[in-house]
Amino acid sequence: MTDGDHGAETGADRPECVLCQAPTEYPESHRGITLCPPCEWQEAQRTMCSG
């Protein structure tokens, strides 16, 4: 391990949102669909009201 890779998380370490391609809050190791905060909120609104 070099001095440059001590786990500093930047936007490059984050997967893109599957809807708008913005960086997400999740690490690359996150499983499942990755959404950015605005898309995650909108998806929660859609699923809550689709009952």
Buried (B, 14 or more C-beta within 10 A) or exposed (E): EEEEEEEEEEEEEBBBBEBEEBBBEBEEEEEEEBBBEEBBEBEEEEEEEEE
